[in-house]
Amino acid sequence: MPSRATVSDIVTRASHRDSAQPADLESRIRAGDVRAFEQLFRAHYESLCRFAHRYLLDPALAEDLVQDLFAHLWADRARLELHDSARAYLFASVRNRALNVRKRQLVENDWARDEALPDVRALHRAPATSDHALDVRERDAHLRSAIESLPERCRMVMRLRWQEQMSHAEIATIMGISRKGVEHQLSRGLTSLRQRFGRARAPD
């Protein structure tokens, strides 16, 4: 994907030319018309940044997101399809990208909170060296077996969290329970695993 500078360079070069005449922007951009791309960029950039900011609450992050969108459009211009209107397409694209950013932020926040729980590292620790591959496979097999032995609701929450890497909010929606309920089931599952592995040596 072109860098952010690529978009700026394109717009700067185009700004020194005559204004683009009304035409089919989509087909012109697909053909590599820099002036058509500059027209699209200048017409919507500021409003798209304001729109992204509503989701992200961070002006710099919002601007980066919109810049990345236009960089992607230019890089992939040969397959560009604006459908009903350029404005609708751009705003929908910004919304989808902003929601993906928010989802990633939620997952990262949940992981940070989960890391504070006892023995949580046992669920996602990477092997130290290749010499321990067999031990790691055996540990993972025991871990899967331990999760399968949990009560149904607790087992499902643990699977969604550690295997599918879903956020607490996503699990709550899927399971039809509150986020507090998700946290309770995770704590319950981790306690059970700690008790089971504690008889030998809890994974670290």
C-alpha positions as CSV (number, residue, x, y, z in Angstrom):
1,M,0.0,0.0,0.0
2,P,1.4,3.5,-0.8
3,S,2.6,5.5,2.1
4,R,0.8,8.6,3.4
5,A,3.3,10.7,1.5
6,T,2.2,9.1,-1.7
7,V,-1.3,10.7,-1.3
8,S,0.2,14.1,-0.5
9,D,2.5,13.9,-3.5
10,I,-0.3,13.0,-5.8
11,V,-2.5,15.9,-4.6
12,T,0.4,18.4,-4.7
13,R,1.2,17.5,-8.3
14,A,-2.4,17.7,-9.3
15,S,-2.9,21.1,-7.6
16,H,-0.6,22.8,-10.1
17,R,-2.8,21.7,-13.0
18,D,-6.1,23.1,-14.2
19,S,-9.2,22.1,-12.2
20,A,-10.8,18.9,-13.4
21,Q,-13.9,19.2,-15.5
22,P,-17.1,17.3,-14.4
23,A,-16.9,13.8,-15.7
24,D,-17.1,10.2,-14.6
25,L,-14.7,10.3,-11.7
26,E,-14.7,6.5,-11.2
27,S,-13.6,5.7,-14.7
28,R,-11.0,8.5,-14.8
29,I,-9.5,7.4,-11.5
30,R,-9.4,3.8,-12.7
31,A,-7.5,5.0,-15.8
32,G,-4.9,6.8,-13.5
33,D,-6.2,10.4,-13.9
34,V,-4.4,12.2,-11.1
35,R,-6.6,15.3,-11.4
36,A,-9.7,13.2,-10.9
37,F,-8.2,11.6,-7.8
38,E,-7.2,15.1,-6.5
39,Q,-10.8,16.3,-7.1
40,L,-12.2,13.4,-5.1
41,F,-9.6,13.9,-2.3
42,R,-10.2,17.7,-1.9
43,A,-13.9,17.4,-2.1
44,H,-14.3,14.9,0.8
45,Y,-11.1,14.8,2.9
46,E,-12.0,17.2,5.6
47,S,-15.5,15.9,6.1
48,L,-14.2,12.4,6.2
49,C,-11.7,13.3,8.9
50,R,-14.5,14.9,11.0
51,F,-16.6,11.8,10.5
52,A,-13.8,9.4,11.5
53,H,-13.1,11.5,14.6
54,R,-16.7,10.8,15.9
55,Y,-15.7,7.1,16.1
56,L,-12.1,7.4,17.2
57,L,-12.0,10.6,19.3
58,D,-8.5,11.2,18.1
59,P,-7.9,13.8,15.4
60,A,-4.5,12.4,14.4
61,L,-5.7,8.8,14.2
62,A,-8.8,10.0,12.2
63,E,-6.6,11.8,9.7
64,D,-4.2,8.8,9.4
65,L,-7.2,6.5,8.7
66,V,-8.6,8.8,5.9
67,Q,-5.1,9.1,4.4
68,D,-4.7,5.4,4.4
69,L,-8.1,5.0,2.7
70,F,-7.1,7.3,-0.1
71,A,-3.7,5.6,-0.5
72,H,-5.5,2.3,-0.8
73,L,-8.0,3.7,-3.4
74,W,-5.1,5.0,-5.5
75,A,-3.1,1.8,-5.2
76,D,-6.1,-0.3,-6.1
77,R,-7.7,2.2,-8.5
78,A,-8.0,-0.4,-11.4
79,R,-10.7,-2.2,-9.4
80,L,-12.4,0.9,-8.0
81,E,-16.3,0.7,-7.9
82,L,-18.1,3.6,-6.4
83,H,-21.6,2.2,-6.9
84,D,-24.2,4.7,-6.0
85,S,-22.0,7.7,-5.2
86,A,-18.5,8.6,-4.3
87,R,-19.6,10.3,-1.1
88,A,-21.6,7.3,0.1
89,Y,-18.7,4.9,-0.8
90,L,-16.1,7.0,1.1
91,F,-18.2,7.5,4.2
92,A,-19.1,3.8,4.4
93,S,-15.4,2.9,4.0
94,V,-14.3,5.3,6.7
95,R,-17.0,3.9,9.0
96,N,-15.9,0.3,8.5
97,R,-12.3,1.1,9.0
98,A,-13.0,3.1,12.1
99,L,-15.1,0.3,13.6
100,N,-12.3,-2.1,12.9
101,V,-9.9,0.2,14.7
102,R,-12.3,0.4,17.7
103,K,-12.7,-3.4,17.7
104,R,-8.9,-3.8,17.8
105,Q,-8.6,-1.3,20.6
106,L,-11.3,-3.2,22.6
107,V,-9.4,-6.4,22.1
108,E,-6.1,-4.8,23.2
109,N,-7.7,-3.3,26.3
110,D,-9.3,-6.6,27.2
111,W,-6.0,-8.4,26.8
112,A,-4.3,-5.9,29.0
113,R,-6.9,-6.4,31.7
114,D,-6.8,-10.2,31.4
115,E,-3.0,-10.1,31.8
116,A,-3.5,-9.0,35.4
117,L,-5.4,-12.2,36.2
118,P,-3.5,-15.1,37.9
119,D,-2.0,-17.7,35.6
120,V,-3.4,-16.1,32.5
121,R,-0.1,-16.5,30.7
122,A,-0.6,-20.3,30.6
123,L,-3.3,-19.7,27.9
124,H,-1.1,-17.9,25.4
125,R,2.5,-18.4,26.3
126,A,4.8,-19.0,23.3
127,P,7.5,-21.8,23.5
128,A,10.9,-20.6,24.6
129,T,12.9,-22.7,22.2
130,S,12.4,-25.4,19.6
131,D,13.8,-27.9,22.1
132,H,10.6,-27.5,24.1
133,A,8.2,-28.3,21.2
134,L,7.2,-31.6,22.6
135,D,6.5,-30.2,26.0
136,V,4.5,-27.4,24.5
137,R,2.4,-29.8,22.5
138,E,1.7,-31.9,25.6
139,R,0.9,-28.8,27.6
140,D,-1.5,-27.6,25.0
141,A,-3.2,-30.9,24.8
142,H,-3.7,-30.9,28.6
143,L,-4.9,-27.3,28.4
144,R,-7.5,-28.2,25.8
145,S,-8.6,-31.2,27.8
146,A,-9.0,-29.0,30.9
147,I,-11.1,-26.4,29.0
148,E,-13.3,-29.2,27.6
149,S,-14.0,-30.3,31.2
150,L,-15.4,-27.0,32.2
151,P,-19.2,-26.3,32.5
152,E,-20.8,-25.5,29.2
153,R,-21.1,-21.7,29.5
154,C,-17.7,-21.3,31.1
155,R,-16.2,-23.6,28.4
156,M,-17.8,-21.5,25.6
157,V,-16.6,-18.2,27.0
158,M,-13.0,-19.6,27.4
159,R,-13.0,-20.8,23.8
160,L,-14.3,-17.6,22.4
161,R,-11.7,-15.6,24.4
162,W,-8.6,-17.7,24.0
163,Q,-9.1,-19.6,20.8
164,E,-11.1,-17.1,18.8
165,Q,-9.5,-14.0,20.5
166,M,-12.8,-12.2,20.8
167,S,-13.3,-9.1,23.0
168,H,-15.4,-9.2,26.1
169,A,-18.1,-7.1,24.4
170,E,-18.2,-9.6,21.4
171,I,-18.5,-12.6,23.8
172,A,-21.2,-10.9,25.8
173,T,-23.3,-10.3,22.6
174,I,-22.8,-13.8,21.3
175,M,-23.6,-15.4,24.7
176,G,-26.4,-13.1,25.6
177,I,-24.8,-12.1,28.9
178,S,-23.3,-9.0,30.4
179,R,-19.6,-8.1,30.2
180,K,-19.5,-8.7,34.0
181,G,-20.9,-12.1,33.3
182,V,-18.1,-12.7,30.8
183,E,-15.5,-11.6,33.2
184,H,-17.0,-13.9,35.9
185,Q,-16.9,-16.9,33.6
186,L,-13.3,-16.2,32.6
187,S,-12.3,-15.9,36.2
188,R,-14.1,-19.1,37.0
189,G,-12.4,-20.9,34.2
190,L,-8.9,-19.6,35.1
191,T,-9.4,-20.7,38.7
192,S,-10.4,-24.2,37.6
193,L,-7.3,-24.4,35.4
194,R,-5.1,-23.1,38.2
195,Q,-6.4,-25.8,40.5
196,R,-6.0,-28.5,37.9
197,F,-2.4,-27.6,36.8
198,G,-1.4,-26.7,40.4
199,R,-1.2,-30.3,41.4
200,A,1.8,-30.6,39.1
201,R,3.5,-27.4,38.0
202,A,1.3,-24.6,36.8
203,P,2.4,-23.5,33.2
204,D,4.2,-20.2,33.3
